Amino acid sequence: MHSKFDIIFAGGGTTACVVAGRLAAADPSLKILVVESGQHSRDLPIHVQPCQFIANLAPGSTTVSFHVGKPSEHLNGRAPILQCGRSVGGGSTVNFMVYVRGAASDYDDWAKLSNEGWSSNDLLPLMKKIETYTAKADQPTHGYSGPIQISASAIDLEVAKEFLDVAKEYDPGRPQVDDNNDLVTADAYSPWYKYIDSNTGRRSDAASQYLYPHSENPNLQILVGKRVKRVIIENGRAVGIEYTNDAISCPGASTELIAVHASKLVVVSGGAFGSPAILERSGIGASPILEKHKVEVVVDLPGVGENYQDHNGAFPPYYAPDETTTMDDLWSGNVEEHAAWLKEWERSGKGKIATNGFDAMVKLRPTVAELASIGPMFQHRWETFFKHNPDKPLAIISPIAGFPGDHTLEPGRKFLSMCYYTLYPESIGMVHIGSGDDANAPLDFDPCLFSNPADVSSLNMLYKRSRELARRMPSYRGEAAFGHPQFVANSAAACKETRGPVPISAPDIVYSAEDDKAIETFHRNIGQSTWHSLGTCAMKPREQGGVVDSRLNVYGVTGLKVADMSICPTNVGTNTYSTALLIGEKAAVIIAQDLGIDGVDSVREKAPLWTIRNLYLVSLVVAIVSFSYLSLL
């Protein structure tokens, strides 16, 4: 292997694959090195077969890293465990493959923080450049020739249709649309599309679509099983990295440090956990933290590792009759069923292997009644953040055709589950190094999950709302008590099996104060991240806690950028794969401009201002009309 490169990527996740792939395509002579702590993902069933996504999160998995947070009173003493992707392609090779894009105002919020070029109108051409959207033709905010495939379900799982049919009658105030990922629709039901190739039935991840197509280029080298310790900085300039063997990928291997050099640029792409740790071990971070771990201070940059943000959710299961088509036979580890479906997948790219069980969803902004049920602690957040941003949903609710959990709890049963999660929690945490010398040492991590009580109260409302939808669905046969709050036996909310659903017109469950306490305890006991970590190397002014500027340069060092989800200065209302891809496309344009490389442009077809603005106005009118109507009920 070479010891000198033009560009080195410290991390081989989603964003790094996009940038490295775009640059390699534009200039094949460019010497690029990608250093990844995990292993290759190319053509491995656990990565390419969509149905297997849940196996990546199983205890003992080596395709994700498990980060253990501090025990917290807000979690009733629980130490939260958060996973992130650890393979070439990162989160894109292990995520749930659900297609969600952020609100236009999410990126406009970024632009307001002195980040020129990051508004939704600036970024829309890149969003379109990313994708081949096969769900519906001629949509103004979608792309039709990009590397990432977006498709509808490869099999008819009736749970999704039941959900949408019930919603039409039970929740008629919310519209049902073909697409609530147009950047402005924030309160509507929709089919849920997927990052899956409709022709092959394979996961559409960043490694296979951006990076691996260039793997025959001898100037592009990918090192796996190697953990970056630090960036080498000389006279204020990044000139290379030091790496060692990853303890999980290479157990028992040498811990010798190896140095490689970059003549043009080092790009840190270790994600919300890895990037701040690499910077701190390099001497870039808050002086007290660096001094504590005996790291020489190169740049006193207090924002490094701060501003950790995520999304919070839960997945309560419900019983379904045996004749229901679900994913439980595959998710329970039935080898014979998997083998049978595998033949269909290999032949046509269809069937259960080619899906994830998520086929419908609602992006939800609370009605007057729902807002009241969340409680007064959420009122300030509503008034200051959501009320005047009608494109921002509070949360997503979705039915799942099966139980994506431990089937040994009730073997042989079929389930439907209701997934719900909030998109803009207020709680903000931090990630810092646990050692200045050992690159494999556990991190000092506190997500501060549920430290703001409004975050829990929002989930409490979503539990009730999702349960009312579930209990009206034809496949509903009661609550699987092991995955629900522990209500007292005589409560109207007590979990039990039933022979069928309640009528659409049935009254909602009336929860007592004791029931409400049980729901809150449930969320504090089991509520979790939805694996959307971001923000720890924020792109904003240095004096506001920023780590990188709008061109992704690390403050105080030349020749060093960060490009991954850690640069998000504020949260995004989306499953974060879409934003990681977008940051990659934007970073590729920026780096190509900096280095004078042609062929990586920002898509000359500038997004017309009327596109998003008109959609935004239509969305605003719909929101006002719906809200006014519901207020009269």
Summary of the structure (lengths in Angstrom):
residues: 633
radius of gyration: 23.8
end to end distance: 69.7
largest distance: 73.2
contacts: 2315
relative contact order: 0.19
helix: 34%
strand: 21%
